[in-house]
Amino acid sequence: MSLTVLMNAGPWLSVPPPGYGGIENVIATLVPELRRMGVRVVLASVGSSTLAADEKIAVFGDGQFHALQRPYNQVCGISQAHLGGVVRALHARDDIDLVHDHVEAVGLATLAAMGPDGPPVLHTLHWDLAKHPDLYGNLDGGDRVRVNGVSAAQLARAPRALREHSVGHVHLSTPLAVDADRRPRPDKGDYLIILGRINPGKGQDVGARLARRVGVPLVLAGPVGPYHRPEDLAAAGDEARQNPDVRFFYDEVAPHVDGDLVRWVGTVAGQERDDLLAGARAALFPLRWDEPGGTAVVESLALGTPVVATARGCLPELIEHGRTGLLTDDEDELADLLLATSVLNADECRREAATRFTPAVMAEKYVGLYERVRQAAARPLQPA
């Protein structure tokens, strides 16, 4: 395949990330499969990224995530500096067939502003599309800039102008899904797990409250703001409360964390993370928001861990109620479902993951979208 793609990962975290990093993990999963298919990849990230690529572009030596929640006037230039480097590279060369962009808001705006002389662009939407109504509601990328979602539910809530630029959706994947149905059945413990960054949308406070109500052990695994370990957060002192996720943790989650029935273990990564997730009787997603993609959901299935969740966002697309998980819209019923996970089968979860959520499946779908976007740059494309 003769295709060169500039993969714009952004300036926030290295690829792959050292721990938590949803978008960066998606890119780290996608790029090796694209290269296996013969796609040449130029990775625009930070200098500390270790992901193998044919070329790399970096403005910053290391990830700038630590600055992400500073006041706007202190942080607003970081993404722009990174995109400036990307645009300079695009102006200086003529071998980029397509830009696959993953940088929220400013990536789309900057690449669309390049006008008709820029390369075709596919901008993947990884987040809540209600966040930027002025940008999305007035988007005009011409025939050169297109977007894709990470679920059908996400795109269904998009403003009309954004939907008119859409070429469809691609569900997220995980390397853990490869041959997931051939691995031995994992040994299960008696605990539930919530995996992910601790914030109001993920609902860790709801999960902790319900776990205590029904007496089921719960492990919370994920960072609180920039703090990856309990001891780091404790050492940060009162200044840490300037971060909204830290305030949420202290005000709403920590009162339920007793170190016994409910534990916060911080960020876990690699084999430790996989073992913790595979050993859980279920992964809990007590969502307050419409989850667009659900990386942790497909990882749970791949490791043979059923899902118990609020039926919001992409969850009904990823989970078959009664087979690979249990879904509800009611918080009281969610508490009851925490005690009903014995009806679910780990083998069904792993089979589902091996069929639908492998990196090869995701890469093949993206290559198809790349071709649609390149065709759209030559002629108008009807909305998906």
N, C-alpha and C positions, 0 to 999 in steps of 0.2 A: 504494500500500500504506500503510495507516494503522497504523504500528507504531513505537514509540519504544523504543530499546534503550540501556541504560546499559552501555557497553563498559568493563569494569574492567581496565585494563592494568597497574596497580600502580605502585609508587614507584621502581623500580630504574633504569630507563633511559627516555629520551625516546622518543617515537614519531613518525616512524621513528627508530631508534637511530643514533648517529653512526658506528658500525662494526658490530662483532659485537653481536647481540641477537636470539636466536631467536624468543622469544615476541613481542617488540615488532615484529619484521619480519612475523610472521604477522598481527598486528592491523593493521599498516600496509597489508598486502595485502588484508585482508578488508573494512575499513571503506569504502573508495571504492566497491567493488562493491555493498555493502549500500545505500549512499546512492544509487547509480545505480538500484537496484531500488525506491527510494522509502522505504527505512527511515530514520527519523530517529535519529541517533546522538549520544548524550551520552558524551563520552570522559572517563574518570577516569584521569588520568595525572599527569605533572609539568608544571610551568609552561613548561618549555622545549620541550615537544612542539610540532611544527609541522604535524602531520597535520590536514587539514581535517576539521572535525566541526561539527554543528549547535550544540553547546554543549560546554564543557569544565569539568571539576572538577579542582582541584589543591590538595594540601596542601603539597607541597614545590615549591620553585622549579625545582630541577634533579634529575636522577637520583641515586639514593643507592647505586649499584652499588659505589662505592669502599668502602662500609662493609660489604658483604655478607658477607665472610669474617672480620670481626672476632669476638672472643669473643661468645657469645650474649648475655651480660648488657649488652653495649654496643650491640647491634643489634636486639634483640627488639622494641623499640617502634616500629620504622620502619613495618613493614607494618601494625601495629595502628593507628598514627596515620593512615595512608592510609585504611584501612578505616573508621576512625571518621568521617572526612570523607565517605566514600561513604554510610554509614548515616545520617548527619545529613541529607544531601541527599535520601535516599529518604524519610525521615520528613517532610521539609519540602514534598514535592511529591507529586502523585497522577497524574502523566502518564507514569510509567515503566511500560511494559508488560512488560518483561523485563530482567533483568540478565544479561549475558554476561560471566562472570568468568574471569580468567586468572591469578589470584594463588595461588601454591602454598600449600596447606594452610590458611592463615589466612583466605583468601578464602572457601573452602568452609565452614569452621567458623563464621565470623562471620555469613555470610548465612543459613546454616541455623539459627543461633541466634536470628534475628529472629522466628522463629515464623510462625504463619499470617497475620499481618497484613502480612508483607513481600511484595514482588512475586515472580512466578515467577523462578527462577534456572536458567541453564544454566552449569555449571562445566566448562570444558575442561581435560582432564588432559594436560599437555604433557611429563610426566616419568616416571621409574621409579616404578611404583605400589607397589613394595616398601618405599619410603622411610618411609611413615607408617602402619604396620600398625594402631596403636591408633585412629587417626582413621578410616581407611578400613574397618577391620573392624567398627566400631561405628556407622557413619554412619546417621543417621535424619533425612532431610530431609523426611519426610512426603510429601505429594503435590505439594509446591511446588518442591523442589530436585531437579534432575536433573544428570547428568554425561554427558559424551561423551569418547571417546578420540580419538586421532589415528591409530590403526591398530587393526585387529582383533586383532593379536598382543598389543598392549598390554593391551587389555581382557580377553583370555583369561587373563592372569596376575593379574587384579585379585581382591581378596578378594570373597567372596560378597555382602556388604552393598553394596559399591560397584557390582558388576554389577547388583544389583537396582534401583539408581538410574539405570542407564545407558539412554540412548536411541540408542546406536550409536556409530559412529565416522565421522570425516570426515578424509580424507587432506589433508595440507598442500598448498599451491599456491605458485606464484611468478608474478609479472608477466612474467617472462622466457618463460613458456610461451605467451603470446599470440602467435599467428602464428609460432611457432617453426619450424613446418614450411615456412614461406615464405621464411625468411631464407637468404642464401647459406651454403653449407657453409663452416665455419670452417677456417682454415689451422691445421694441427696441428704442435706441436713434438714433441720426443722425451722430454718429462718427464712424470712423474706428479705429482699434487697431492693433499694432504690438507687440506681446508678445514674449519676449525672450531676452537673453543677447545681448547687443548692440555691434556689431562688423561688419567688412566689409562684411563677408559672408552672414549675415542676411539682409543687405541692408537697414538699417533704413534711411540712407541718401537719397536713391532713393525714399523710401516711403514718406519721409517728403517733398522732392522736388515736387513729383507728387501731393501730397495732397494740397500743396500751389498752384500748377498750376491750379487745377480744383476747388479749394475752398471747399474742404471737410475736416472737423475737423479730426485730427489724434491724438491718444494717443499712446505714446511710453512707454511700461511697461517692465522694466527689468533692471538688474544692468549694470553699466559701470565699467568693471574690477572688483575690489573688493568692489566697492562703490555702496551701495544699495539705497541710498537716495540722492536727489540733494544737500541737506545741507552737507552731508558727503563729497561729491566730492568737493564742494566749499571750505570746511574747509581744505582739503588736500593740497591745494596750488599747486605751480608749480612742486613739486616733483612727483605729481600724473602722470605727463606727461611721466614719464619713462615707464608707462604701455601702450602697443600699443593700447589697446581698448580705453583708456582715450584719447590718441592723436587722434584716429579716431573720437571720439565723438566731441572733441573740434574743430577739423579741418573741418569735413565734415557734422556733424549732427547739432551741436549747432547753426550754422548760420541760420538754418531754424526753430529753436525752439523759438517761440515768446510768449509762455505761453497762447496763445488764440487759434489760428487755429492749431498749432502743440505744444503739451505739452509732456514733459518727466516727468513721475510721479515716476520713480524709481521702485524698486522691489515691487510687490504686491503679497500677498499670501492668502491662505485660502478663506473664503467667499468673502472678498474684491476682490480678483482676479477673482473668479467665476462670481460675479455680474458685474464686469467691462467687462469681456469677453462676457457674455450672453447679455449685453445691447448694444453691438456694432452691427451696421448694417452689418459689415463684418470684418473678420480678414484678414489682409494683410501680404503676404509673398513675398516681392520683392527680391528674392534670387539671390545672385551672385555665389553660390556654389551649388553642387549637394547634397541637404539635404538627409541624409541617413535614418532618422527615422520619424521625424515629430510629436513629442509628442504634441506640441501646436496645430497642425492641428487636431488631433483626439479629443483633449479637446474642440476645437472650435465647431466641429460637435456635440459633446455630449451636448453642451450648446445651440444648435440651432443657431449657428452663421456660416453662409456660409463663404467660403474661396475665396479670390481673390489672385492669386499667379502667379509667374513665373513657367512655366512648367518644373521644373528641379528636378532631383533626384527622391525621392519617391512620389512627389506630384501627378503625373498621376496615381499612384497605389491607392492613398487614396481618391482622389477627382474625381467625375464624372462631367465633364464639362457640364454646363447648368442645372445640378440638385442639386449638393451639393456645387458647386463652379464655378469659372470662371478662366481658365488657358490660358496663352499666353507666347510666346517666345519673344515678342516685347515690349519694354519699352513704346513706345507711345501708343500702344494698351492697355497696362496695365493702363495707365492714363484714357483711355476711359472706361475701365471696372469698375473703381471706381464709376462711375456714373450709372452703369447698374445692380446693385445688387438687384433691385426690382424684377427681374425675378426669383430670388432664394427663396426657401421656407424653413423656419426654421424646419418645421415638417419633411421634407425629410432628413435634416441633422441629426436630432435626431434619426430617424428610422435607418439610416445607421450606426450610432455609436452603437446603441443597438444591432444590428445584428453582426457587425464585430469587434468592438473594446472594448469589455468588458474584465476585468481581467480574467474571467473564460475561455474565448476563448484563451487568451495568455497562461495561465497556462496549459491548456490541450495540446496545441501545444508543449510547452516546455517539458512536461512529455513524449510526444512521441519522442522528440529529445533525451532526456536522455536515453531512451531505445535503440535508434539507436547507441548512442555513447558507451554505455556499451557493446553492441553487437560488435561494431567495435574494442573494446579493445581485443576481443577474436579472431576476424578474420578480414581481410581487408574489408573495406567498399568502394563501388564504389562512385565516386563523385556525388553530387546531381545535 
